[in-house]
Amino acid sequence: MVEKVSAGTRERLLAAAEQLLLTEPYDEVSVRAVCAAAGANPAAVHYHFGSKEALVAALIEARLGPLWEEGLTRATGGRDSVPAVVDTILAPFQGLAADPLGRLHLRLLARFVLGRHQTSWQGPWFRMDSWIALLPELRAGEARQRWMLAFDLIIMRFGAPEIEDHGMPEPALTALRNFVVAGLTAPGEQP
């Protein structure tokens, strides 16, 4: 019974944080406000997540992880699979950019990724090791750098003001896709 109450409190905290972040800037949403909105003990965020950053990271993973999970689970490593992997990454971004709640999730993701916030991601597709394995032709450090640059570019482009109401125009999306694929599949540094 305690596990059900705990899981229910955790979900209420995630939903409350999401609702507050829809209307308030990130820096103005306090842990106390999240707990109050969730009808939870003032220490509940710290108990369930450890910090506000970890709460928001859990929110991002809970809402965005399922969008990529199926396609990325089927992904195989190697240059030939990169175009399909990039398509799997970009499709949900396009859908999210056209939806107000989706744009909130993208803004939160951008805040964490581009701000290099230290948090412990739980889902495999939020940890860099999962991505490095998809570029086996490259040394791990080079694969990490390429994926970081690819995600920075994708997140920056989808966070641009002109994208906010209707997604990215098709020619811009195609150019972004081709650029990211080219960067990920370029020959590696020679040892």
Secondary structure, DSSP 8 states (H G I E B T S, - for coil): -HHHHHHHHHHHHHHHHHHHHHHS-GGG--HHHHHHHHT--TTHHHHHTSSHHHHHHHHHHHHHHHHHHHHHHT---SGGGHHHHHHHHHHHHHHHHTSHHHHHHHHHHHHHHHTT------SGGGSHHHHHTT-TTS-HHHHHHHHHHHHHHHHHHHTSGGGTTT---HHHHHHHHHHHHHHHHS-----
